[in-house]
Amino acid sequence: MLDDNPERLHDINREIDLMTITGSAHSFVDLKKTEMSKADLFIAVTTSEERNVLACIMANYLGVGRTIARINNSEYLQENYREKLRKLGINELIYPETLAAKEIVSSVKLTGTRQLFEFSGGKLILMGIKIRNNAPILNQTLEILAPALKNIVAVAITRGQDNIIPGGNDVFKNGDIAYFICNSSSQRKVFELTGKELFEVKNILFLGGSRIAQKTIEKLGDRYHVKVIETNTERCNQIAGKYEHALVINGDGRNLELLREEGIEKMDAIIATTGSSEVNMLACHLAKTLGVKRTVAEIENFALMPTAEEMDIGCIINKKLIAASYIYRFTLSAEISNVKCLTSTDAEVFEFIAKPGTRITLKSLNDLNLPNDVKVGGIIRGEAGYVANGDLQIREGDKVVVFALPSGIKKLEKYFK
């Protein structure tokens, strides 16, 4: 790890065993100190887009195998510009705000979930759902529930600080966040089993006009009634000019009187993406007490995320985790088309591509002896998604959706390479 702040590197070194070098990513001398020519992957994720782009160009010149740059300008994602950047030596671009906006849009469109992730355009779906006392599956073992869970796989349970890859004897308890893999035809059944009543979102209030908020408004389109409360006058004018269907109010989202004036009780969803994790949490908590059904908060402070879960915020967005998900797949040796780092659990979900002759293709799931900290949720074969069962045999070319705890990731990789 290269950084120009020695104190930051010292703090990181206390937590993680890695080589740190103090220096500038814009210095050929400092870059050469890292023996960069031997590196397979160079990742530039400073807060400065210009630094990241230039550093990747320099790293490519020095012989790095692949480069990834974090950007703040969505124009770079347009294909004609991307091609020019590839020629300069920037192989991959990551714009966390766009990825975060996609998650927010999903959470608004499907209101019964804490997290929603679609594989291969929705052929398989991952849903994270909070279990309440009204859930028909409450306090029942997976073995007893097996007939009801046809075409549905429970792949993980988060219970407080514990993460469980469930087996037949595990039960769902009040307060659990349960993760299910299903296909589109069994999605409604998951909501029935977990006691969720879906509702339509029409009226949305954004607290803060951040880049995430703007990308979300753009992706939502004009089908929703959108209000934005933003403290910065210049940004208010910018948002009002870009999105004619959005009503923009210059004010402080922490002002309860202002929120009441703007009809917070009539809102179907509150999306808080101010620059303060604490403000976002408190705003969503207040919205819940006033009867708002759907709340989304951007929480960038990892230390606050468990508290946010306890406060019952509907959906938590963390740009760092989203960026990590995107980057992580490039660090694994097996072929992966998707990785998702989940906000409320240490478990991660992977979409592997099964290669010919790999261990995962040799036997049925029952006979593969998969580790206990790993669970296959399903496969995408051609144009169809299939939920996993013990008799399933994975074939060459299948996309395989797998959950794994951190302890299982390296073990899992061996099955796919």
C-alpha positions as CSV (number, residue, x, y, z in Angstrom):
1,M,0.0,0.0,0.0
2,L,1.3,3.4,-1.1
3,D,0.1,6.6,0.6
4,D,1.6,10.0,1.3
5,N,0.3,10.0,4.9
6,P,2.6,8.0,7.2
7,E,0.2,8.2,10.1
8,R,-2.6,6.6,8.0
9,L,-0.2,3.8,7.0
10,H,0.8,3.3,10.6
11,D,-2.9,2.9,11.6
12,I,-3.5,0.4,8.8
13,N,-0.4,-1.6,9.6
14,R,-1.7,-2.2,13.2
15,E,-4.8,-3.8,11.7
16,I,-3.6,-5.6,8.6
17,D,-0.5,-7.5,7.7
18,L,0.8,-5.8,4.5
19,M,3.7,-3.9,3.1
20,T,3.3,-0.1,3.4
21,I,5.4,2.6,1.6
22,T,5.2,6.3,2.2
23,G,5.2,8.2,-1.0
24,S,3.3,9.8,-3.8
25,A,1.4,7.9,-6.5
26,H,2.5,10.6,-8.9
27,S,6.2,10.0,-8.4
28,F,7.9,7.4,-10.7
29,V,10.6,7.1,-8.0
30,D,8.1,6.2,-5.3
31,L,6.1,3.9,-7.6
32,K,9.3,2.0,-8.5
33,K,10.0,1.5,-4.8
34,T,6.9,-0.7,-4.7
35,E,8.4,-3.1,-7.3
36,M,5.3,-2.3,-9.3
37,S,6.5,-4.0,-12.5
38,K,5.9,-7.4,-10.7
39,A,2.3,-6.5,-9.7
40,D,-0.7,-8.1,-11.4
41,L,-3.2,-5.4,-10.2
42,F,-2.9,-1.6,-9.3
43,I,-5.9,0.0,-7.6
44,A,-6.1,3.8,-7.2
45,V,-8.9,4.8,-4.9
46,T,-7.9,8.2,-3.4
47,T,-10.6,10.8,-3.1
48,S,-9.1,12.7,-6.1
49,E,-10.2,11.5,-9.5
50,E,-7.3,13.2,-11.3
51,R,-4.7,11.5,-9.0
52,N,-6.3,8.1,-9.6
53,V,-6.4,8.5,-13.4
54,L,-2.8,9.7,-13.6
55,A,-1.5,7.1,-11.2
56,C,-3.0,4.3,-13.3
57,I,-1.5,5.7,-16.5
58,M,1.9,5.8,-14.7
59,A,1.5,2.3,-13.3
60,N,0.6,0.9,-16.7
61,Y,3.8,2.5,-18.1
62,L,5.8,0.7,-15.4
63,G,4.4,-2.7,-16.4
64,V,1.5,-3.4,-14.0
65,G,-0.8,-6.2,-15.4
66,R,-4.2,-4.4,-14.8
67,T,-5.3,-1.0,-13.3
68,I,-8.5,0.2,-11.6
69,A,-9.3,3.9,-11.0
70,R,-12.0,5.3,-8.8
71,I,-13.7,8.2,-10.6
72,N,-16.1,11.0,-9.6
73,N,-17.3,11.9,-13.2
74,S,-19.9,9.6,-14.8
75,E,-18.9,10.9,-18.3
76,Y,-15.9,8.7,-18.2
77,L,-18.2,5.6,-18.2
78,Q,-19.5,6.5,-21.6
79,E,-18.1,3.8,-24.0
80,N,-16.3,6.3,-26.4
81,Y,-14.4,7.8,-23.5
82,R,-13.8,4.5,-21.8
83,E,-12.1,3.2,-24.9
84,K,-9.7,6.2,-24.9
85,L,-8.9,5.6,-21.2
86,R,-8.2,1.9,-21.9
87,K,-5.7,3.0,-24.5
88,L,-4.0,5.1,-21.9
89,G,-3.7,2.1,-19.6
90,I,-6.8,2.4,-17.4
91,N,-8.4,-1.0,-17.6
92,E,-11.3,-0.6,-15.2
93,L,-13.3,2.4,-13.8
94,I,-15.3,2.4,-10.6
95,Y,-17.9,5.1,-9.8
96,P,-19.3,4.1,-6.4
97,E,-22.1,6.7,-6.6
98,T,-23.6,5.1,-9.6
99,L,-23.4,1.6,-8.0
100,A,-25.0,3.0,-4.8
101,A,-27.8,4.6,-6.8
102,K,-28.6,1.3,-8.3
103,E,-29.0,-0.3,-4.9
104,I,-31.2,2.6,-3.7
105,V,-33.5,2.2,-6.7
106,S,-33.8,-1.5,-6.1
107,S,-34.7,-0.9,-2.4
108,V,-37.4,1.6,-3.4
109,K,-38.9,-0.7,-6.0
110,L,-39.0,-3.8,-3.8
111,T,-39.9,-2.5,-0.3
112,G,-39.9,-5.8,1.7
113,T,-36.1,-6.3,1.6
114,R,-33.1,-5.0,3.5
115,Q,-30.9,-5.8,0.5
116,L,-31.7,-7.0,-3.0
117,F,-29.2,-8.2,-5.6
118,E,-30.0,-9.6,-9.1
119,F,-27.8,-12.1,-10.9
120,S,-27.7,-12.2,-14.7
121,G,-30.5,-9.7,-15.1
122,G,-32.8,-11.2,-12.4
123,K,-32.5,-14.9,-13.4
124,L,-31.6,-15.5,-9.7
125,I,-32.3,-13.0,-6.9
126,L,-30.7,-12.5,-3.5
127,M,-33.0,-11.0,-0.9
128,G,-32.0,-10.0,2.7
129,I,-35.1,-9.7,4.8
130,K,-35.6,-8.8,8.5
131,I,-37.6,-11.5,10.3
132,R,-40.3,-10.2,12.6
133,N,-42.8,-11.9,15.0
134,N,-45.4,-12.1,12.3
135,A,-43.3,-14.3,10.0
136,P,-44.9,-17.7,9.4
137,I,-41.4,-19.3,9.4
138,L,-40.5,-17.9,12.8
139,N,-38.9,-20.5,15.2
140,Q,-39.2,-23.3,12.7
141,T,-36.2,-25.4,11.5
142,L,-35.2,-25.4,7.9
143,E,-35.8,-29.2,7.9
144,I,-39.5,-28.7,8.8
145,L,-39.7,-25.8,6.3
146,A,-38.2,-27.7,3.4
147,P,-41.6,-28.3,1.6
148,A,-42.5,-24.6,1.9
149,L,-39.1,-23.5,0.7
150,K,-39.3,-25.2,-2.7
151,N,-37.3,-23.2,-5.2
152,I,-36.0,-21.1,-2.3
153,V,-32.7,-21.5,-0.5
154,A,-31.8,-19.8,2.8
155,V,-28.1,-19.2,2.4
156,A,-27.2,-17.1,5.4
157,I,-28.6,-15.7,8.7
158,T,-27.3,-12.7,10.6
159,R,-28.2,-12.8,14.3
160,G,-26.7,-9.8,16.2
161,Q,-22.9,-10.2,15.6
162,D,-23.1,-13.8,14.5
163,N,-23.2,-15.0,10.9
164,I,-24.7,-18.4,10.2
165,I,-24.6,-20.6,7.1
166,P,-27.8,-22.5,8.0
167,G,-28.3,-26.2,8.0
168,G,-31.4,-28.3,8.6
169,N,-31.5,-27.8,12.4
170,D,-31.2,-24.0,12.3
171,V,-34.3,-21.9,13.0
172,F,-35.3,-18.3,12.1
173,K,-35.6,-16.0,15.1
174,N,-37.2,-12.6,15.6
175,G,-34.7,-9.9,14.6
176,D,-32.7,-12.1,12.3
177,I,-31.7,-10.9,8.9
178,A,-32.2,-13.9,6.6
179,Y,-30.7,-14.1,3.1
180,F,-32.6,-16.1,0.5
181,I,-31.8,-17.1,-3.1
182,C,-34.8,-17.5,-5.3
183,N,-35.9,-17.0,-8.9
184,S,-38.6,-14.5,-10.0
185,S,-41.4,-17.1,-9.8
186,S,-40.7,-17.8,-6.1
187,Q,-40.0,-14.3,-5.0
188,R,-43.5,-13.6,-3.8
189,K,-43.5,-16.8,-1.8
190,V,-40.4,-15.5,0.1
191,F,-42.4,-12.4,1.1
192,E,-45.4,-14.6,2.2
193,L,-43.1,-16.8,4.4
194,T,-41.5,-13.8,6.0
195,G,-44.8,-11.9,6.6
196,K,-43.9,-8.9,4.4
197,E,-46.6,-6.8,2.9
198,L,-45.4,-4.9,-0.1
199,F,-46.4,-1.4,-0.8
200,E,-45.9,1.0,-3.7
201,V,-43.6,4.0,-3.3
202,K,-44.8,7.1,-5.1
203,N,-43.6,10.1,-2.9
204,I,-39.9,10.3,-2.1
205,L,-38.0,12.8,0.0
206,F,-34.3,13.1,-0.4
207,L,-32.3,14.7,2.4
208,G,-29.1,16.0,0.8
209,G,-28.5,16.6,-2.9
210,S,-25.3,14.5,-3.1
211,R,-24.0,12.8,-6.2
212,I,-25.6,9.6,-5.0
213,A,-29.0,11.4,-4.6
214,Q,-28.7,12.9,-8.1
215,K,-27.8,9.6,-9.7
216,T,-30.7,8.0,-7.9
217,I,-33.2,10.7,-9.1
218,E,-31.8,10.2,-12.6
219,K,-32.3,6.4,-12.5
220,L,-35.8,6.7,-10.9
221,G,-37.0,8.8,-13.8
222,D,-40.2,10.8,-13.7
223,R,-42.6,8.1,-12.4
224,Y,-42.2,9.3,-8.8
225,H,-43.0,12.6,-6.9
226,V,-39.6,13.7,-5.7
227,K,-38.6,16.4,-3.2
228,V,-35.0,17.3,-2.3
229,I,-33.9,19.2,0.8
230,E,-30.4,20.6,0.4
231,T,-28.5,23.3,2.5
232,N,-26.3,24.5,-0.3
233,T,-28.0,27.1,-2.5
234,E,-25.8,26.6,-5.5
235,R,-26.4,22.8,-5.5
236,C,-30.1,23.4,-5.2
237,N,-30.1,25.5,-8.4
238,Q,-28.0,22.8,-10.1
239,I,-30.4,20.0,-9.2
240,A,-33.5,22.0,-10.1
241,G,-31.9,22.7,-13.5
242,K,-31.1,19.1,-14.2
243,Y,-34.3,17.4,-12.9
244,E,-37.4,19.3,-13.8
245,H,-39.7,16.8,-12.1
246,A,-38.0,17.2,-8.7
247,L,-39.1,19.9,-6.2
248,V,-35.9,21.3,-4.6
249,I,-36.1,23.1,-1.2
250,N,-33.1,25.1,0.2
251,G,-33.1,24.2,3.8
252,D,-31.7,22.0,6.6
253,G,-32.9,18.4,6.7
254,R,-32.3,18.3,10.5
255,N,-35.0,21.0,11.0
256,L,-38.1,19.0,12.2
257,E,-40.4,22.0,11.6
258,L,-39.2,22.2,7.9
259,L,-39.7,18.4,7.5
260,R,-43.3,18.7,8.8
261,E,-44.0,21.6,6.5
262,E,-42.8,19.5,3.6
263,G,-45.2,16.7,4.6
264,I,-42.7,14.1,5.8
265,E,-45.7,12.1,7.2
266,K,-47.1,11.7,3.7
267,M,-43.9,10.4,2.2
268,D,-43.6,6.7,1.2
269,A,-39.8,6.8,1.4
270,I,-37.0,8.9,2.9
271,I,-33.5,8.7,1.4
272,A,-30.9,10.4,3.5
273,T,-27.6,10.9,1.7
274,T,-26.1,14.0,3.4
275,G,-22.4,14.1,4.1
276,S,-23.0,13.0,7.8
277,S,-23.7,9.4,8.7
278,E,-25.1,10.5,12.0
279,V,-27.6,13.0,10.4
280,N,-28.7,10.3,7.9
281,M,-29.3,7.8,10.7
282,L,-31.2,10.2,12.9
283,A,-33.3,11.5,10.0
284,C,-34.3,8.0,9.1
285,H,-35.1,7.1,12.7
286,L,-37.3,10.2,13.0
287,A,-39.0,9.3,9.7
288,K,-39.8,5.9,11.1
289,T,-41.4,7.3,14.2
290,L,-43.6,9.5,12.0
291,G,-44.8,6.6,10.0
292,V,-42.7,6.6,6.9
293,K,-42.5,3.0,5.7
294,R,-39.3,3.0,3.7
295,T,-36.0,4.6,4.9
296,V,-32.6,4.5,3.2
297,A,-29.5,5.9,4.9
298,E,-26.0,6.4,3.6
299,I,-23.7,5.2,6.4
300,E,-20.0,5.7,5.6
301,N,-18.8,5.2,9.2
302,F,-18.4,1.5,9.7
303,A,-18.5,1.8,13.5
304,L,-22.1,3.2,13.2
305,M,-23.4,0.4,11.0
306,P,-24.4,-2.0,13.9
307,T,-26.2,0.9,15.6
308,A,-28.0,1.8,12.3
309,E,-29.2,-1.9,12.1
310,E,-30.5,-1.7,15.7
311,M,-32.4,1.5,14.8
312,D,-34.3,-0.5,12.2
313,I,-33.3,1.6,9.2
314,G,-34.7,-0.1,6.1
315,C,-31.7,0.0,3.9
316,I,-28.1,0.9,4.6
317,I,-25.8,2.2,1.8
318,N,-22.0,2.2,2.2
319,K,-19.9,3.3,-0.7
320,K,-16.8,1.6,0.6
321,L,-18.4,-1.8,0.7
322,I,-19.9,-1.2,-2.8
323,A,-16.5,-0.3,-4.2
324,A,-14.9,-3.3,-2.4
325,S,-17.4,-5.6,-4.0
326,Y,-16.5,-4.4,-7.4
327,I,-12.7,-4.5,-6.9
328,Y,-12.6,-7.8,-5.0
329,R,-13.5,-10.0,-7.9
330,F,-10.3,-8.9,-9.7
331,T,-8.2,-10.2,-6.9
332,L,-9.4,-13.8,-7.0
333,S,-7.9,-16.4,-9.3
334,A,-11.2,-18.2,-10.2
335,E,-13.3,-16.6,-12.9
336,I,-16.0,-14.4,-11.3
337,S,-18.7,-12.3,-12.9
338,N,-20.0,-10.7,-9.6
339,V,-19.1,-10.3,-6.0
340,K,-21.3,-8.7,-3.4
341,C,-20.1,-7.6,0.1
342,L,-23.2,-7.4,2.3
343,T,-23.7,-4.5,4.7
344,S,-25.1,-6.3,7.7
345,T,-23.0,-9.5,7.6
346,D,-19.4,-10.7,7.1
347,A,-20.7,-13.2,4.5
348,E,-20.1,-12.4,0.8
349,V,-21.9,-13.7,-2.2
350,F,-20.1,-14.7,-5.4
351,E,-21.1,-15.5,-8.9
352,F,-18.5,-17.9,-10.2
353,I,-18.2,-19.2,-13.7
354,A,-17.7,-23.0,-13.8
355,K,-14.7,-23.9,-16.0
356,P,-14.2,-27.3,-17.7
357,G,-12.5,-29.9,-15.5
358,T,-12.8,-27.9,-12.2
359,R,-13.7,-29.7,-9.0
360,I,-17.1,-28.1,-8.8
361,T,-18.2,-29.8,-12.0
362,L,-17.2,-33.4,-11.1
363,K,-19.9,-34.4,-8.7
364,S,-23.4,-33.5,-7.4
365,L,-23.6,-30.9,-4.6
366,N,-24.3,-33.6,-2.0
367,D,-21.1,-35.5,-2.9
368,L,-18.8,-32.5,-3.3
369,N,-17.9,-32.2,0.4
370,L,-18.3,-28.4,0.4
371,P,-17.0,-26.6,3.5
372,N,-19.5,-25.8,6.3
373,D,-18.8,-22.0,5.9
374,V,-19.9,-22.1,2.2
375,K,-23.4,-22.6,0.6
376,V,-24.4,-22.8,-3.0
377,G,-27.6,-20.9,-3.7
378,G,-28.2,-21.7,-7.3
379,I,-27.0,-21.6,-10.9
380,I,-27.7,-19.7,-14.1
381,R,-27.6,-22.1,-17.0
382,G,-28.3,-20.4,-20.4
383,E,-31.3,-18.2,-20.0
384,A,-32.7,-19.9,-16.9
385,G,-32.0,-19.7,-13.2
386,Y,-32.2,-22.8,-11.0
387,V,-32.2,-22.8,-7.2
388,A,-29.8,-25.3,-5.7
389,N,-30.6,-28.7,-4.2
390,G,-28.4,-31.6,-3.2
391,D,-28.9,-33.5,-6.4
392,L,-27.8,-30.6,-8.6
393,Q,-24.6,-31.2,-10.7
394,I,-22.9,-28.1,-12.0
395,R,-21.8,-28.1,-15.6
396,E,-19.1,-26.2,-17.5
397,G,-20.3,-22.7,-18.3
398,D,-22.8,-22.5,-15.4
399,K,-22.8,-19.3,-13.4
400,V,-22.8,-20.5,-9.8
401,V,-24.1,-18.2,-7.0
402,V,-22.4,-19.1,-3.7
403,F,-22.4,-17.6,-0.2
404,A,-19.2,-17.8,1.9
405,L,-18.0,-16.6,5.3
406,P,-14.5,-15.1,5.3
407,S,-13.1,-18.4,6.5
408,G,-14.5,-20.2,3.5
409,I,-13.4,-18.0,0.6
410,K,-10.0,-19.5,0.0
411,K,-11.4,-23.0,0.4
412,L,-14.2,-22.2,-2.1
413,E,-11.8,-20.8,-4.7
414,K,-10.2,-24.3,-5.0
415,Y,-13.4,-25.7,-6.4
416,F,-13.5,-23.3,-9.3
417,K,-9.9,-23.2,-10.5
